[in-house]
Structure formats: structure tokens, C-alpha cells
Amino acid sequence: MGAAADLRVASKRNGFVRPRSAVSRLTAERLQELYAGTLALVAEHGYDNLTMDQVAEATRSSKATLYRQWGSKSALVVEALQCVGETELELPDTGTLRGDLLSMVERAEGQEHDADMLAAIMHAVRQDKELAEAVRAQILEPGRDRIREVVARAVERGEVAADCPGLVFVDYVFIAPIVLHHLLEGEEPSQDFLRRYVDGALLPALGIH
């Protein structure tokens, strides 16, 4: 069974998602070592060139354990991305949309993945359908849902009109600077840039000036 199929029938354990058949005997600390080691190898070699043998050697693990735990390279990489970059699950609730969005921006500080690793993953998802489906289902969609929920609460409070045309595009507008800034500027966006983006682009797109 491929990683995407595994993830569709996955059950949650300790807040992480892994195949139903896997029974983890690894401690939280050991899991974090494996995740960090895996992503470091992705940054160094690229996703396509990464092998489970390399992961086993670098993390002092057996290849059999890795396959028993995750089933495939893509499942391991997706879970590593999800867990190493994991943010606080509770949504901010400041009482205003601006406050909530700024809180989400501040929480993201210091959690950006290494640029080389991120570039390798973005390149790989264009060529690996299995990885792309898993990344979309386990990382991108949950993030989009969080953004939509924050904005939906603003609609309920009357801050944003229910028929605002920008509502359809809000998740794209929120994610755009995080993805594009590195491509255009060669570096991650600063907190100051993201705050100004919220005030100058995102909120106006939702009719808040």
C-alpha cells in the first residue's frame, strides 16, 4: 500500500498521523531525532535521491524498523514535516480578525523549514504524485482549514461581509507570501514584512481598511 493510501486509513496517536498497522515503540525524543535527521538528509541530497538506507545510517536505526514504522519514504518525510514543523493546534481568539491573523504570523516565527529542504520538497511534489497527495492531505489542507475557520468567525462577528468576494481566495492570499517571498527575495519573510502584509493586503482583500 502506498503512503497516500496509508495516510487515508491512518489513525491518530499522540497527535501524529501514521499507518494503522504501525505500533510505535519509539520515544518522543527518538521520533524527533528521526524526523530531524530525515529532513536534514532531504536538504542535503534532495528528496529523489534520499534512501531509507541513508536514513537508517544517519539516525542509527535499522531499515526494517523504518519500514515497519512508516511503510515508505514518502510517509516518513510527510510525518517528519508535519511533526517537526508542528504549531500550536489551538486557534487564536483575540476577538478581532486582525488580532487573530497577527497571532498566527507570530506563532510561525522560528518554525520555517530549512530553505534547501523546502525547495527539495516543493520540487519533489511536482513529480511524485504519492508525495504530493500526502503533503496536501496532511499538511496543506489542515493549514487551509485553520485559516478558513479564523475568517469564518470574523464573518460571524460581522467584521467581514458574508458576500465578500475575497473570501473565496483568503487561504491563497494568506499562504502566498510565505511561499513566494523566498523565491523572489532569496530569504524567508520577516515578521515585520508579514505584519505589513496582513494590514496592507490580506485585510483589505476582505474589505477591512
N, C-alpha and C positions, 0 to 999 in steps of 0.2 A: 504494500500500500504506500502511495506517495505521501509526501509531507502535507500537502494541501488536504488530502483525504483524511490523514491522521488528525489534522487540526480540526476538521469539521466534526469529528466524533470525539473530540477531546473532552476531558473533564478537568475542572479547576482544582488544583491542590496548592495550598499555601499562597494563593493569589497568582500563581503562574499557570500557564496552559501547557500541557504535554499529553502525548498519546495515552489513551485509556489503559493500554496494556503495560505501560511502564510503571514500575514500582521503585520509587527513588529511595536509595539508602544513603544518599549524599547529604551532607550538612549544608546549611545555607551558605556558610563560608566557602565550602568546597565548590558549590554551584557558582558562586560569584567568581572564584578563581578560574573556573572553566569558561564562563562567559567572557571574562576579560581577556583570557588567553586566546579564545576563538576570534574575537573581534580584532585583536592585535595582529593575528595571522591574516585576517581578511585585508587589513590595511597594508600589510607587508607584501602579500603575494597576489591579492585580488581574489574575488570570490571563485571565479572559474578555476583558478589554479590551486585552491585550497583542497586539501585531502584530509580524511579522517586520520590517516597515519601521522600527518603533521600535528594535528590537534592532540592526538594521543601522546606524542613525544614531548610537545611543548608543555602540556599540562600534567605530565606524569600519570597518564591514565592508560587503560587498555582499550584497544579499538573495540573489543567485544562489549565492554561496558558502555561505550559511547553509542553504539548501535542499539544496544538493549534499552538504553535510556531515551534516545531520541529517534532512532529508526533511519534517519537520513541526515545528510549535511545541511540541507535547507531547513529542516526542522530545528536543528541545533542553532543555526545562525539566527533564525527568526526569534527563537526564545531568548537568545543572548541579547539581541537588540531590544526586545521587549522588557527584559528584566534589568539589564544594566542601565538603560535609559528611563526606567520606570519613574513616574512622578506621583505625587500625592493624588490618590483617587478622588478624594472629596472635592467637589466643585466649590470654587469661591462663591461667597454670597455676601457681597458688600452692600447690597441694596440698590446699586446702580450698574448699568451695563459697562460704563467706563471703568468703574472700580473693579468689576469682575475681570474685564479684559486685561487691565494693567496687572492685576494679581496673577493671571495666567502667564503673562510675559515675565514677571519677576520670578515665578516658580521655575521657568525654563532656564534661568541663568545657571551656568555651570554644568548643564546636562547635555550640551551638544556633543554628538559623537565626533570622534576624530575625523577631520576632513577627508583624509585619504580613504578611511574605511567607508565613510558615507558615499564618496564618489564611486568606490568599488561596488557597493550595493546597488546604487542607482543605475550603474552600467549593467549589472547582472540581471536586474529585474526586467530589462528590455529584451533579454534573450532567454531567460529561464521562466517559463510560464508558471511552473510549480512554485518557485520562489515568489514571483510577483503576486500570485493569488494568496499565498500565506502572509506576505507582508501587508497586502491590502486588508485582509480579513482580521489579522491580529494586531496590527499597529495603526494603519491609516484610518480605518473605519471607526475604531474606538475614539481616536482623537477628533475626528469629524463630529461624532455624536456628542462629545463634550462641548464643542463649540456651539453646535446647534441648540443644545439644552440651555446654555447660558443665554443665548439670544432669544430663545422661546420664552424664558422667564421675563426678559425685558419687554417682549410683546404683551405678556400677561399684565405687567405693571403699567402698560400704556406708554412706555418710553419709545417704542418703535411701532409704527403703524402696521397692522396685520397685513395690509396690501402693499407694503413697501417692496418695490422691485428688487432691491438689493438683498432681500432675504434668501433668494434662490442661490446667490453667489457667495454668501458670507463665509463658508468654510474655505472656499478657494482664496478669497481675499485675505483671510487670516493666515493661511499657510504660505502664501506666495512669497513674502519677504524672507521667510526662514529658508526656503528652498533656493530662491533666486539670488539672494544677496551674495552668497559665497561664489556663485558662478560669475556674477557681474563684477564684484569687488575683490574677490580672492580671499575673503575673510568672513567670519561669522558676524551677523548683525549685532551691534552693541545694544545694551539696554536702552540707552538714550534714543537710538535710532528707532527701536521698536515702540517706545512710548510715543515718539512723534508720529510714527506710522499709525498707531491707534487713533490719535487725535486728528491727524491730517488726512487720512484715507479711509480707515475702516468705519469710524463713527459717522463721517459724512455720507458714506455709501448707504448707511442705514437711516439717513435723514436726521442725524443728531449733529448739530453745529455748535 
